[in-house]
Amino acid sequence: MIRRIRKRKCKHCKEFFTPDPRNAHHQEFCLKSDCRKASKAISQKKWLDKPENRNYFSGSVNVQRVRQWRNAHPGYWRRKASGRQNALQDVLCKNTKQKQLVKVTFNPCALQDILTNQQAVLIGLISHFTGSALQDDITSTVNRMQQLGTDILYQPNHTKGGQHAKASHLSASNPQNSQTVQLGGSPAGP
């Protein structure tokens, strides 16, 4: 005997829907995109509200486990080459009569305005330079960079006559605990 599934009111959009027969006993949201997003958000909140899940995958044990895995799988998190050939090898369009319109856009924003709105670019840049995508490593690098920027912006050295002296925290000789960063080519050293 087949049981008839009764319609149910979606908890997000408040419209009636027929639940999936395989999950009818506890489906509370319909299949609309917004309702599915709301369902996901509520289930994640329930999961995070449990005390045993609050610090899930955080702490030094998990950081060490992730570092070991990444050492065993170098370059995994980097974007893979798409298999495309070099741009010089692309096939040319046969229809040369068709004109392309090139829209030139001028962005009047200053560099500081652009970068503050693009956190992903900054995090990716820091990750690229440090060679690590771990949040702990990126956080320590950001803290060092913030301190250096604060020192440069808000602690100028004064000389006689009120002029600012040029002071650099990046001297020509390497400080004791500095790391060498090379931006391309073969590794530095003998």
N, C-alpha and C positions, 0 to 999 in steps of 0.2 A: 504494500500500500504506500503510495507516494503522498508525502505530507506537503501541503500547500504552504509556501512561504509568504508570510504577511508583510506588507509594506511597513516601512519604519521611517521616522522623521530624522533627517540628518542633524547632528548636533551643531554643525557649523552654519549651513545655509537655511535650515529649518524646512526644507522641502522633503516630500515623501519620496522614497526610493525602494527598490526591491533589492535586498541584500544578496550577495553571492551565496548560492546554496552550500558551498563548502565551508563557509564561515558565517552562516546566518545567525548562529547563536550569540555572537558578540561583535558583529560589524556595526559600528555606530555612525560612520560617515559614508556619504555617497562617493561616487568615483570622479566627481569634478576636481579639476586641478587645485583650486583654492581649498576645497574641503580636504583633499589628501594632504596638502601642506599643513593645514590646521591639525589634522590627525597626527602627523609626524611630530609637530611641535609639542603637542600635548603629551605624546608618549615619551619624547625625549625629556620633557620636564619631569614627568613621573619617575623616570629612570634616574635622573640626576638628583631628585629629592631624597632618594634612599641614602642613608648614611654610608653604607658600604660602597657606594658608587661615586661619592663626591671627589675622592682623590684617585680615581681610576686611571691607571697608566701615568701617574706622576710620581716623582721621587727618584732618588739616585739609583735604585735597583733597576727600574724600568729604563732610565736614561742609559745605563751601562748596557743593558740588554739590546737596546736599539743601536747603540754604537757598535757593538759586536756584530750585529746583523748587517749594518751598513758597511763595515770593514770587509765582511764576507761577500757583499754584493755591491762593489764600487760602481758608482754612476747610475744606480737603479732609478733614483729620483729625478735624474736629468731627462730632458725631453729627448726622445729617440729621433734619429735621422729618419725622415719620411720616405727615403728611397728615391726622392726626386733627384734628377740630375742637376748639375750646375746651371744657373740661369742662362749662361751662354749657350747651352745646349737645348734650350726650349724651342719648340716649333714655332715658326713665325706665322702670323695670320696671313691667309691667302688673299683675303679681301682687303686690298690696300686703299680702295676708294672710300671706305668707311672712315669717317673722321671721329676721333675721340675727343671729347671735351675734358679738359683738365681744369678742375676747380681749384684755384689757389686760395687757401685759407690763411688768414693772418691771426695768430694767437697773441693778443696783447698782454697776456698774463706774464708776470715775472717768473723766473725759474723757481723761486721760493714758493709761489702760489701753486705751481704745477706739482712740485714734489710733495707738498703737504697733503694734497688730495690723492696721491697715488702711493699708498702704503705698500701695496704689493710690489711695486717697482723697488722701493727702498729695501724691503725684506729680501727680495730676490738678489739685489745688488750686494747686500751684506753677505748673504748665503754664498754667492758666487766668489767673493773675495776671501771669505774664511774657509771655503771648501766644505762647509757643514750646513745641513738644513735642520739641525736640532734647535729647538726653541731656547734651551739653556745657553747654547753657544751664541746664538744671535742676540739674546738678551744681554749677555756680558759684553759683547761687542758694541751694542747700541749704548749701553751705559758708559763705556769708555769714550765713544764718539761724542756723546752728549756732554761729558765732562770736559773734553778737549774743546768743543764748541763754546761751552760756557766760559771756559778760561780765555778763549780768544775774544769773545764778544763783550764780556762784562768785567774783565780784570786787566785793563790796559796799563802798561808801564808808562809813567810820566817822567819827562826829563825837564831840564830847566827851560823856561819859556813856554811851558804848557803844551809842547808838542809830544805826540805819542811816539815812543820808540818802537821799532819793529822787533818783536820778540817771537821766536819760533820754538814750539815744543817739539818740532821735528828737526833735530840737529843733523848735521852731516854724518857724525859718528853715531853708531847705534847704541842706545841705552842698554843697560844690563839685561832687562827682561823683554826686549823687543823681539818681534817676529819679522822675518823678511818676507815680503810679498812680491812675487814676480808676476807680471801681467801677461806673459806669453813667451813663447820660445822654450828653449831647453832650461832645465833647472840651473840655478846659480851655483857657483862653487867650482872646485878643482876637478 
